[in-house]
């Protein structure tokens, strides 16, 4: 359903100083920016478009384990890199290690160059160009969404691609960023519709094999729009955004098919020459990534008495003997994540879900809860509880409090998305519930936010850690 290697795909990636005009080509076999814009042939546009998918996955594994550490999903115990385990559990988070920034803005700028090349080419049909525009706009929106989802009220810049002589891009408020994402995805919807009679001007990677036509890709665009609307709703937009989210979900690939919970687009990885392996696929006897015991102790029980099936599917005992420890750090590596293993063995080609159907259903639950339709929210939650967790239906009813239903929602998001995107910490930040995440270690601290990188503060003459004006 999902996997083809991307190791044959050449990559067009931009070097980044946000708000400046530098563009450094990292692969000498790829077209340069000047060459692409001067002579935008279909083959060069195809290479650049494929590069957008490679760029989209660039920071993903790091974001998962770092944000997952913030949320006490897991820990990295590689002994030669102390900040990897010290910062997430004790703080403070160093600005130069801030996640969900450099890779995302690099890909946004790559998308802008791809769009400029599409506008100049005369060798593609109008429909092909529209399809390509809609695809690039969607991947831009995905990158911007990842930036704002972890920073919230700090906001973010979106006007990327300014000349070196110009001032850095200004920050928008959180509300402004989500409005920008909505407009971008609405435009993508229009362009994908206009390109529905054509093929994309590139071959999509295997993780998007079920979304390889503009018509099918549009379902991902609408699913991403729904997620952005739900997050915007929890950031203060409220009922208006939740209602929009439900409309977007109805046009996505959401389905109440028990066999389709994992359906959706995936980031591709492989160990092939020139490609990137999934380094989260750590063996059961490995010394790198470990699951925390709290994943098991917090799990609800199935009617059989077994733990939530999602824990059984994603967490197993480590086989390293003796268990991995790091001097002076109080967590021992006893459990491993099995999300990205195959038959208990490493699988460096394991894909990472971007937005699977299981999450769409939970977004539907959250949107319904946001508009006060508790009965519908319970229907969505019970589907996931029973079909993903093997749990009995919730005992909550439409008469239950919103707070109790929110607890149930966040529980299911935590386990359905465990070690896939840092969802537990992101959701706790969204709902002002960071205090519900245990510190685990003596004198520890759960990070309150992902900071703005120091270079961005300096470029704007803001004192670090910076709080952009009005945000």
C-alpha positions in Angstrom: 0.0 0.0 0.0 2.7 2.4 0.9 6.4 1.7 0.4 8.7 2.4 -2.5 12.3 3.5 -1.9 13.3 7.1 -2.6 17.0 6.4 -2.9 16.9 7.0 -6.7 15.3 10.4 -6.2 17.6 13.4 -6.5 17.0 16.1 -4.0 16.5 19.9 -4.4 17.0 21.4 -1.0 17.7 24.9 0.1 20.3 26.2 2.6 18.4 28.5 5.0 18.9 31.7 6.8 15.3 32.7 7.4 14.3 35.9 5.6 17.4 35.9 3.5 18.0 34.9 -0.1 20.7 32.2 0.1 20.0 28.9 -1.6 22.8 26.4 -1.4 22.4 23.2 -3.5 23.5 20.2 -1.5 23.8 17.7 -4.4 25.9 18.6 -7.4 23.9 16.3 -9.6 20.7 18.3 -9.0 19.7 21.4 -10.9 20.9 24.7 -9.4 18.3 27.3 -8.6 19.4 29.5 -11.5 19.4 26.6 -13.9 16.0 25.4 -12.8 14.5 28.9 -13.1 16.3 29.8 -16.3 15.4 26.5 -18.1 12.6 24.8 -16.2 12.3 21.6 -18.2 9.9 18.9 -17.2 12.7 16.7 -16.0 14.2 19.4 -13.8 10.8 20.2 -12.4 10.3 16.5 -11.6 13.6 16.4 -9.7 12.7 19.5 -7.8 9.2 18.2 -7.0 10.6 14.9 -5.7 13.0 16.9 -3.6 10.1 18.4 -1.8 9.1 15.0 -0.4 12.7 14.3 0.6 12.8 17.7 2.3 9.5 17.1 4.1 10.9 14.1 6.0 14.2 15.8 6.8 13.7 16.5 10.4 11.0 14.0 11.2 12.8 11.3 13.2 14.5 13.9 15.4 11.2 15.7 16.0 9.6 12.4 17.1 12.2 11.4 19.7 12.7 14.9 21.0 9.1 15.8 21.3 8.4 12.3 22.5 11.0 12.8 25.2 9.2 16.1 26.2 6.0 14.1 26.6 7.6 11.2 28.4 6.9 8.7 25.7 10.5 7.7 25.4 14.1 8.6 25.9 17.4 8.6 23.9 20.1 7.0 26.0 23.0 7.2 23.6 25.8 7.8 26.1 28.0 10.1 24.0 25.4 12.9 23.6 24.3 14.2 26.9 21.9 16.9 25.8 19.8 14.3 24.1 18.6 12.9 27.4 19.4 15.8 29.8 17.6 18.7 28.1 14.1 17.0 27.6 14.0 15.8 31.2 15.7 18.6 33.1 15.8 21.6 30.7 16.4 24.3 29.7 16.0 23.6 26.0 18.8 25.3 24.1 17.6 27.5 21.3 20.2 26.1 18.9 18.6 22.6 19.4 15.0 23.8 18.6 13.1 21.3 16.5 10.5 21.9 13.8 12.2 24.9 12.2 15.3 24.6 9.9 14.1 21.6 7.9 10.6 23.0 7.6 11.7 26.5 6.4 14.2 25.0 4.1 11.5 23.0 2.4 9.2 26.0 2.2 11.8 27.8 0.3 12.4 24.8 -2.0 8.6 24.8 -2.6 8.7 28.5 -3.5 11.4 27.9 -6.1 9.5 24.9 -7.4 6.5 27.1 -7.8 8.5 29.8 -9.6 9.8 27.2 -12.0 6.3 25.9 -12.7 5.2 29.5 -13.5 8.0 29.9 -16.0 7.8 26.6 -17.9 6.1 26.4 -21.2 6.6 22.6 -21.5 3.7 21.5 -19.2 0.0 21.8 -19.7 -2.0 24.2 -17.7 -3.6 21.2 -15.8 -0.2 19.7 -15.0 1.0 23.0 -13.7 -2.1 23.4 -11.5 -1.6 19.9 -10.1 2.0 20.7 -9.3 1.1 24.0 -7.7 -1.5 22.3 -5.5 0.9 19.7 -4.4 3.6 22.2 -3.5 1.2 24.4 -1.6 0.1 21.4 0.5 3.7 20.5 1.4 4.3 24.1 2.3 1.3 24.1 4.5 2.5 20.9 6.2 5.8 22.5 7.0 4.2 25.7 8.4 1.8 23.6 10.4 4.6 21.7 12.1 6.3 24.9 13.1 3.3 26.5 14.7 1.9 23.2 16.3 4.9 23.2 18.7 5.2 26.9 19.3 1.7 28.2 19.7 1.5 31.7 21.0 5.1 32.4 19.9 3.9 32.5 16.4 6.0 32.1 13.3 7.2 33.9 10.1 5.7 32.7 6.8 7.1 35.2 4.3 10.1 33.1 3.4 12.3 33.8 0.4 13.2 37.5 0.9 16.3 38.9 -0.7 19.5 39.3 1.4 19.0 43.1 1.4 15.6 42.8 3.0 14.7 42.6 6.6 13.9 39.2 8.0 10.3 38.0 7.6 8.0 39.3 10.4 6.4 37.0 12.8 2.6 36.4 12.6 0.6 35.6 15.6 -0.6 32.0 16.2 -4.0 33.0 14.8 -2.4 34.7 11.8 -0.3 31.6 11.0 -3.4 29.3 11.1 -5.2 31.7 8.8 -2.3 31.6 6.4 -2.4 27.8 6.4 -6.1 27.8 5.7 -5.7 30.2 2.7 -2.8 28.1 1.4 -4.7 24.9 1.6 -7.8 26.5 0.1 -5.7 27.6 -2.9 -4.2 24.1 -3.1 -7.7 22.7 -3.2 -8.5 25.0 -6.2 -5.3 24.1 -8.0 -5.6 20.4 -7.5 -9.2 20.5 -8.8 -8.0 22.4 -11.9 -5.3 19.7 -12.3 -7.6 16.7 -11.8 -7.6 15.8 -15.5 -3.8 15.6 -15.6 -1.0 13.8 -13.8 1.4 15.4 -11.5 4.7 16.6 -13.2 6.6 14.1 -11.1 6.2 10.6 -9.7 5.2 10.6 -6.1 7.1 8.5 -3.6 5.8 5.2 -2.4 4.5 6.6 0.8 2.0 8.6 -1.3 1.1 5.7 -3.7 -2.5 5.9 -2.6 -2.5 9.7 -3.3 -0.7 9.7 -6.6 -3.3 11.6 -8.6 -4.5 15.1 -8.0 -8.0 13.9 -7.1 -6.6 11.5 -4.5 -4.0 13.9 -3.2 -6.7 16.4 -2.6 -8.1 14.1 0.1 -4.8 14.5 1.9 -4.9 18.2 1.5 -8.4 18.3 3.1 -7.3 16.0 5.9 -4.4 18.3 6.6 -6.8 21.3 6.5 -9.0 19.5 9.1 -6.1 19.0 11.4 -5.0 22.6 11.2 -8.6 23.7 11.9 -8.8 21.5 14.9 -5.5 22.9 16.3 -6.7 26.4 15.5 -9.9 25.6 17.3 -8.0 24.7 20.5 -5.9 27.8 20.1 -8.9 30.1 20.5 -10.8 30.0 17.2 -13.4 27.7 18.8 -16.6 26.5 17.2 -16.0 28.2 13.8 -12.8 26.3 13.2 -14.2 23.0 14.6 -17.1 23.3 12.2 -14.7 23.9 9.3 -12.7 20.9 10.4 -15.8 18.6 10.1 -16.4 19.9 6.6 -12.8 19.2 5.7 -13.0 15.7 7.2 -16.0 14.9 5.1 -13.9 15.6 2.0 -10.8 13.6 3.2 -10.1 9.9 3.3 -11.6 9.4 6.7 -13.4 6.0 6.8 -14.9 3.9 9.6 -13.3 0.8 8.2 -11.6 -1.2 11.0 -9.0 -2.5 8.5 -8.0 1.0 7.3 -6.8 2.6 10.6 -3.3 2.8 9.2 -4.3 4.1 5.8 -2.8 7.5 4.8 0.4 9.0 3.5 3.8 8.1 4.9 7.3 9.5 4.9 9.6 7.1 3.0 13.0 5.9 4.2 15.5 3.3 3.0 19.1 2.2 3.5 19.7 2.5 -0.2 22.6 4.5 -1.6 22.0 8.2 -1.2 18.8 7.7 0.8 18.0 8.2 4.5 17.2 5.3 6.8 14.7 5.4 9.5 17.0 5.6 12.5 14.1 5.2 15.0 14.2 1.5 14.0 16.4 0.6 16.9 16.8 -3.1 17.6 15.5 -4.7 20.8 19.1 -5.0 22.0 20.0 -1.5 20.8 21.5 1.2 23.0 19.7 4.3 21.5 15.9 4.8 21.8 13.8 3.4 24.7 10.1 3.5 25.7 9.2 4.6 29.2 7.4 2.4 31.6 4.7 5.0 32.1 3.3 3.9 28.7 2.3 0.6 30.3 1.3 1.8 33.7 -1.1 4.4 32.3 -2.7 2.1 29.8 -6.3 1.1 30.2 -7.1 -2.6 30.1 -8.9 -4.7 27.5 -11.9 -6.9 28.7 -9.4 -9.8 28.7 -7.2 -8.0 31.2 -4.5 -7.3 28.7 -3.1 -3.8 28.2 -4.4 -1.5 25.6 -3.6 -3.2 22.3 -1.7 -0.1 21.1 0.8 -0.6 23.8 1.2 -4.3 23.0 1.7 -3.4 19.4 4.2 -0.6 20.0 6.2 -1.5 23.1 8.3 -4.6 24.1 10.9 -5.6 26.6 14.5 -4.6 25.7 16.9 -7.6 25.3 20.1 -5.6 26.0 22.1 -7.3 28.8 22.9 -5.5 31.0 20.2 -2.9 30.4 21.4 0.4 29.0 22.2 3.1 31.5 24.0 6.4 31.4 26.0 7.6 34.3 24.3 10.3 36.4 21.0 9.9 34.5 18.2 8.1 36.5 16.4 6.3 33.7 17.3 2.7 32.7 16.5 1.4 29.2 14.1 -1.4 29.9 11.6 -1.2 27.1 11.8 -0.6 23.3 9.5 0.8 20.7 8.5 -1.7 18.0 6.6 0.8 15.7 9.4 0.7 13.2 10.6 -2.9 13.5 9.6 -5.9 11.3 9.2 -9.2 13.1 11.2 -7.8 16.0 14.1 -6.8 13.8 15.3 -3.4 12.6 13.6 -2.1 9.4 15.4 1.0 8.2 12.9 1.3 5.4 9.9 1.6 7.8 7.7 4.4 6.9 6.4 7.0 9.4 2.8 8.0 9.1 2.1 11.7 8.3 -1.7 11.6 8.8 -3.3 8.2 9.1 -7.0 7.5 9.1 -6.9 6.7 12.8 -5.9 10.2 13.6 -8.6 11.6 11.2 -11.2 9.8 13.3 -9.8 11.3 16.5 -9.7 14.7 14.9 -13.4 14.2 14.2 -14.0 13.3 17.8 -12.1 16.5 18.9 -14.1 18.7 16.4 -17.4 17.3 17.5 -16.5 17.8 21.2 -15.5 21.4 20.3 -19.0 22.1 18.9 -20.7 20.4 21.8 -21.8 17.3 20.0 -20.8 14.9 22.7 -22.7 11.9 21.4 -20.9 12.1 18.0 -17.5 12.6 19.8 -18.2 9.4 21.8 -19.0 7.5 18.6 -15.7 8.5 17.0 -13.8 7.7 20.2 -15.4 4.3 20.7 -14.5 3.3 17.2 -10.8 3.9 17.9 -11.0 2.5 21.4 -12.5 -0.8 20.2 -10.7 -1.2 16.9 -7.2 0.1 17.7 -7.0 -0.4 21.5 -9.2 -3.5 21.9 -10.9 -1.7 24.7 -14.6 -1.7 25.7 -16.7 1.3 24.8 -16.2 4.2 27.1 -18.6 4.5 30.1 -18.8 8.2 29.4 -22.1 9.6 27.9 -23.4 12.7 26.4 -24.2 13.8 30.0 -20.5 13.5 31.0 -18.5 16.7 31.4 -16.5 18.1 28.6 -13.4 17.8 30.7 -13.9 14.0 31.2 -14.4 13.6 27.4 -11.3 15.6 26.7 -9.4 13.3 29.0 -10.6 10.4 27.0 -9.8 12.1 23.7 -6.2 12.9 24.8 -5.7 9.4 26.1 -6.6 7.9 22.7 -4.5 10.4 20.8 -1.6 9.6 23.1 -1.7 5.9 22.4 -2.8 6.0 18.8 0.0 8.3 17.9 2.6 7.0 20.3 6.2 7.7 19.1 4.9 9.0 15.8 4.8 12.8 16.2 5.2 13.8 19.9 1.4 14.1 20.2 1.2 13.8 24.0 3.4 16.8 24.6 1.9 18.8 21.7 -1.7 18.1 22.9 -0.8 19.0 26.5 0.6 22.3 25.4 -2.5 23.0 23.3 -4.8 22.4 26.2 -2.6 23.9 29.0 -2.2 20.5 30.5 1.6 20.2 30.7 1.3 19.7 34.4 -0.4 16.3 33.7 2.8 15.0 32.2 5.0 13.4 34.9 8.5 14.7 35.2 9.7 11.1 35.8 13.1 12.2 37.1 13.9 13.9 40.4 14.1 17.7 40.0 13.1 17.3 36.4 10.9 19.6 34.3 8.6 19.2 31.4 9.5 21.8 28.7 6.8 24.5 28.3 7.6 25.3 24.7 9.9 24.8 21.7 11.9 28.0 21.6 12.6 30.2 18.6 16.1 29.5 17.4 18.7 31.9 18.6 19.8 33.0 15.1 16.2 34.1 14.4 16.1 36.2 17.6 19.5 37.8 16.7 18.4 38.6 13.1 15.5 40.6 14.6 17.5 42.2 17.4 15.4 40.4 20.0 16.8 39.3 23.3 16.9 35.5 23.6 14.7 33.6 24.4 12.7 35.9 22.2 9.0 36.7 22.3 8.1 38.4 19.1 6.1 41.5 19.6 2.4 40.9 19.9 2.7 37.2 20.3 
